[in-house]
Amino acid sequence: MQADYKKYILNFKRPSGTSRGVLTTKETWFLKITDGNKVGYGECGILRSLSIDDRRDYEEKLQWVCNNINLGETMLWEKLKEFPSIQIGVEMAFRSLKAKNPFEIFPSEFTDGKAAIPINGLIWMGEKAFMKSQIQEKIQAGFDCIKMKIGAIDFETELELLKYIRTEFSSEEIELRADANGAFKPTEALEKLKRLSEYQLHSIEQPIKQGQWEQMRVLCERTPLPIALDEELIGVFDVTKKRELLQTIKSQYIILKPSLIGGFKGTQEWIDLAEEQHIGWWITSALESNVGLSAISQFTYTKYSKMPQGLGTGSLYTNNIESPLEVAKGNIQYNPAKSWEFNF
């Protein structure tokens, strides 16, 4: 068995704003395992400045994985605890190697093209007119769940945009989610949540920066609208620590980005712990190429969640990998009649 990796730079169609800055490119790494005539592919979707494995020795670790590929999936996964985006690449590549089709690693009605997954339409931060045009686009495209990133422009302007949606559509017609990416100060967060709750939001992601367990606990206790933990889960590797975090903060939801939290196995650990404590969850991509997005979507389908998932990021790039993934009427689906165009 042999392995190799290569870097790939994804280019955004237009600069995409978050509370951590504006993104124009996204770096990712592909992993390839060869065993005789069989080939397996994985994607290590690192997200610079957010991934816990954004480290100088990242490429060195990828090379180490290739040199030690014969250790096998389980042992490599254990040794890669501090590199969650490489963990998922390894999981994908080994599953791909064993699969009939190297890109259909969780076969189901989804990969057969018989079932789709409801997803939220993502609204990126930017000028008011740009954000408003995105909202109109998503509604016209048939999305009935919209997620708006907030916290980078003036809060009053963001409230105006939410008011605009609610004037046109009730909470029964359009589900609204907000994502603050930790932008609120703990001293102002509760007041901002009260104002946001006027617009019947489904939930708000990560209102304050991660790592402030006590402040987040108080916020979750007093909040007028459900809170979902996102960045809070990053870098928490130990199952005991994961349980402690959930028991301490007692959020209403958690959001699972497999590339940031230990791949499929790490995601399943969080799901099991959340369900133990009656905490809701959904799965979100982390700006992977279609290779990673497809694998995460396939995994997500096998969890049979009825909630809209955060898997609509595939259309962001000018040079994404051509794939059978399609987004239509607020759903992501897999069209087996379409082929992959992936060269490694």
C-alpha positions in Angstrom: 0.0 0.0 0.0 1.3 3.5 -0.9 0.0 7.0 -0.3 0.6 10.5 -1.7 -0.9 13.9 -1.1 -1.2 17.2 -3.0 -2.3 20.7 -2.3 -5.2 22.4 -4.1 -6.2 26.0 -3.9 -9.9 26.8 -4.3 -10.8 30.2 -5.6 -14.0 32.0 -4.4 -16.3 33.3 -7.1 -16.5 36.5 -5.0 -14.9 37.5 -1.7 -16.8 35.9 1.1 -17.1 37.8 4.4 -17.0 36.3 7.9 -16.4 38.0 11.3 -12.8 36.7 11.0 -12.2 38.5 7.7 -12.8 38.2 4.0 -11.9 34.9 2.1 -10.8 34.9 -1.5 -9.1 31.5 -1.6 -9.3 28.3 0.4 -6.4 25.8 0.7 -7.2 22.1 0.8 -5.2 18.9 0.5 -6.0 15.6 -1.2 -4.8 12.2 0.0 -4.5 9.2 -2.3 -4.0 5.6 -1.3 -3.0 3.0 -3.8 -3.2 -0.7 -3.2 -2.6 -2.8 -6.3 -5.3 -1.8 -8.8 -7.4 -0.1 -6.1 -7.3 3.6 -5.4 -8.8 5.6 -2.5 -9.2 9.4 -2.2 -9.6 11.6 0.8 -9.7 15.4 1.4 -8.0 17.1 4.3 -10.0 20.2 4.5 -8.0 22.5 6.7 -9.5 25.9 7.5 -6.7 28.3 8.2 -7.2 30.5 11.4 -10.0 28.2 12.6 -8.8 24.6 12.4 -6.9 23.5 15.5 -4.4 21.9 13.1 -3.4 25.2 11.5 0.2 24.5 12.3 3.6 24.9 10.6 4.1 21.1 10.6 0.8 20.4 8.8 2.5 19.2 5.5 5.1 17.4 7.5 2.3 15.4 9.2 0.7 14.6 5.8 4.0 13.2 4.7 4.2 11.2 7.9 0.8 9.7 7.2 1.9 8.7 3.7 5.1 7.1 5.0 3.1 5.2 7.6 0.0 4.4 5.7 0.4 0.7 6.4 -0.5 1.4 10.1 -4.1 1.3 8.9 -7.1 3.6 9.4 -7.7 3.0 13.1 -4.2 3.4 14.3 -3.6 6.5 12.1 -6.8 8.1 13.4 -5.7 7.6 17.0 -2.3 9.1 16.3 -3.8 12.1 14.5 -5.9 13.4 17.4 -4.4 16.9 17.0 -5.0 17.0 13.2 -8.8 16.5 12.8 -8.7 17.6 9.1 -6.2 14.9 8.4 -8.2 12.4 10.4 -11.2 12.8 8.1 -8.9 12.6 5.0 -7.6 9.3 6.2 -11.1 8.0 7.0 -12.3 9.0 3.6 -9.3 7.5 1.7 -9.6 4.1 3.4 -13.4 3.9 2.9 -12.8 5.0 -0.7 -10.2 2.3 -1.2 -12.7 -0.4 -0.1 -15.7 1.0 -2.0 -17.1 -0.2 -5.3 -17.1 3.5 -6.5 -14.2 5.4 -4.8 -16.5 8.5 -4.5 -19.5 6.7 -3.0 -18.2 5.8 0.5 -21.5 5.7 2.3 -23.8 4.0 -0.2 -27.5 4.8 0.4 -30.6 6.1 -1.3 -28.7 9.4 -1.4 -25.9 8.1 -3.6 -28.5 6.2 -5.7 -30.1 9.6 -6.5 -33.4 8.6 -4.8 -33.2 10.9 -1.7 -32.0 14.5 -1.0 -30.9 16.4 2.1 -32.6 19.7 3.1 -30.0 22.4 3.6 -29.9 26.0 4.7 -29.1 28.8 2.2 -26.0 30.7 3.4 -25.9 34.5 3.4 -22.3 35.9 3.6 -21.4 39.1 5.3 -21.0 42.3 3.2 -22.7 45.6 2.4 -26.4 45.7 3.1 -27.3 45.7 -0.6 -25.1 42.6 -1.3 -26.6 40.7 1.7 -30.1 41.7 0.6 -29.5 40.4 -2.9 -28.2 37.1 -1.5 -31.4 36.7 0.6 -33.6 37.3 -2.5 -31.5 34.8 -4.5 -31.8 32.1 -1.9 -35.6 32.6 -1.5 -36.1 32.5 -5.2 -34.0 29.4 -5.4 -36.5 27.6 -3.1 -34.7 27.7 0.2 -37.0 27.7 3.2 -34.2 27.8 5.7 -31.7 30.7 5.6 -28.6 31.2 7.7 -27.2 34.7 7.9 -23.7 35.4 9.1 -23.8 38.4 11.4 -21.3 40.3 13.6 -19.1 42.0 11.0 -21.3 45.0 9.9 -23.4 47.4 12.0 -25.8 45.4 14.2 -28.7 47.8 13.5 -28.2 47.1 9.7 -28.2 43.3 10.4 -31.5 43.7 12.4 -33.0 45.6 9.4 -32.1 42.7 7.1 -33.8 40.3 9.5 -36.8 42.6 9.7 -37.0 42.7 5.9 -37.2 38.9 5.7 -39.8 38.7 8.5 -41.9 41.4 6.8 -42.1 39.3 3.7 -42.1 35.8 5.2 -43.4 34.3 8.5 -41.3 31.9 10.6 -43.6 29.1 9.2 -42.5 30.0 5.7 -38.8 30.8 6.2 -36.7 29.4 9.1 -34.0 31.9 10.0 -30.7 31.0 11.6 -28.0 33.5 12.6 -24.3 32.8 13.0 -22.3 35.3 15.0 -18.9 33.4 14.9 -18.2 34.6 18.4 -18.6 38.3 17.5 -20.5 39.5 20.6 -18.9 40.5 23.9 -20.2 38.6 26.9 -21.4 41.9 28.5 -23.7 42.8 25.5 -24.6 39.3 24.2 -27.9 38.8 26.2 -29.3 42.2 25.1 -28.4 41.5 21.5 -30.1 38.0 21.7 -33.2 39.7 23.1 -33.3 42.0 20.1 -32.6 39.2 17.6 -35.4 37.1 19.2 -38.0 39.7 17.9 -37.5 38.2 14.5 -38.4 34.6 15.5 -35.0 33.1 14.8 -34.6 29.3 14.9 -31.2 29.7 16.6 -28.0 31.6 16.9 -24.6 30.0 16.5 -21.7 30.8 18.8 -22.8 34.3 20.1 -19.6 34.8 22.1 -16.0 33.5 21.5 -15.3 29.9 22.5 -13.5 28.9 25.7 -15.8 31.0 28.0 -17.7 28.1 29.4 -19.2 29.9 32.4 -20.4 33.0 30.4 -21.8 30.7 27.7 -23.6 28.6 30.4 -25.3 31.7 31.8 -26.2 32.8 28.3 -27.7 29.4 27.4 -29.7 29.5 30.7 -31.1 33.0 30.1 -31.3 33.2 26.3 -34.7 34.1 24.6 -33.7 32.1 21.6 -31.9 28.7 21.1 -28.0 28.8 21.1 -25.9 26.4 19.0 -22.3 25.8 19.9 -19.9 25.7 16.9 -16.3 26.8 17.4 -16.8 25.8 21.0 -16.3 22.1 20.0 -13.0 22.7 18.1 -9.9 21.3 19.9 -11.9 19.2 22.4 -10.5 15.7 21.7 -11.2 13.7 24.8 -14.7 12.1 25.2 -14.8 12.9 28.9 -14.0 16.6 28.1 -16.7 16.6 25.4 -19.3 15.3 27.9 -18.1 17.9 30.5 -18.5 20.7 28.0 -22.0 19.7 27.1 -23.1 19.1 30.7 -21.6 22.5 31.8 -22.9 24.8 29.0 -26.2 23.0 28.3 -26.7 24.6 24.9 -29.9 23.9 22.9 -27.9 22.7 19.9 -24.4 21.8 18.7 -23.1 22.2 15.1 -20.8 19.5 13.8 -18.1 20.2 11.2 -16.4 16.9 10.6 -13.2 18.4 9.2 -12.7 20.4 12.4 -13.8 17.9 15.0 -12.1 14.6 14.2 -13.9 13.3 11.0 -16.7 10.9 11.0 -15.7 9.1 14.2 -15.3 12.4 16.1 -18.7 13.6 14.8 -20.4 10.4 15.9 -19.0 10.8 19.4 -20.5 14.3 19.6 -23.8 13.1 18.3 -24.0 10.2 20.8 -23.1 12.6 23.7 -25.6 15.3 22.5 -28.5 12.8 22.2 -27.6 11.4 25.7 -28.3 14.9 27.0 -31.3 15.8 24.7 -29.3 18.4 22.8 -30.2 18.9 19.1 -27.5 18.9 16.4 -26.9 19.4 12.7 -23.9 18.9 10.4 -22.1 21.5 8.4 -19.4 21.5 5.8 -16.3 23.6 6.4 -15.6 25.0 2.9 -14.2 21.7 1.5 -14.1 21.0 -2.2 -16.9 18.8 -3.7 -14.7 15.7 -2.8 -15.0 16.4 1.0 -18.5 17.9 0.7 -19.8 14.8 -1.0 -18.4 12.5 1.6 -19.8 14.6 4.5 -23.2 14.8 2.7 -23.2 11.0 2.3 -22.3 10.5 6.0 -25.0 13.0 7.0 -27.7 11.2 5.1 -27.0 8.0 7.0 -27.9 9.9 10.3 -31.5 10.5 9.1 -31.9 13.9 10.6 -34.9 15.9 9.4 -33.4 19.3 10.1 -31.8 21.4 7.4 -28.1 20.8 7.3 -25.3 23.2 6.5 -24.1 21.6 3.3 -24.6 24.3 0.6 -21.0 25.5 0.1 -20.1 23.7 -3.1 -21.1 26.5 -5.4 -18.8 29.0 -3.9 -15.7 28.3 -6.1 -14.7 28.9 -9.7 -12.5 25.8 -9.8 -14.4 23.2 -7.6 -14.1 19.6 -8.6 -16.9 18.6 -11.1 -19.1 16.1 -9.3 -22.6 14.6 -9.2 -23.6 17.0 -6.4 -26.5 19.3 -7.2 -28.5 21.9 -5.2 -32.1 22.3 -6.1 -35.1 23.8 -4.2 -33.2 24.0 -0.9 -31.9 20.4 -1.1 -28.5 18.9 -1.9 -28.7 15.7 -4.0 -26.4 13.3 -5.7 -27.0 12.6 -9.4 -25.4 9.3 -10.2 -25.8 10.0 -14.0 -23.2 12.7 -13.6 -19.5 11.7 -13.4 -16.6 13.0 -11.3 -13.8 15.0 -13.0 -11.0 14.5 -10.5 -7.4 14.1 -11.5 -4.8 13.1 -9.0 
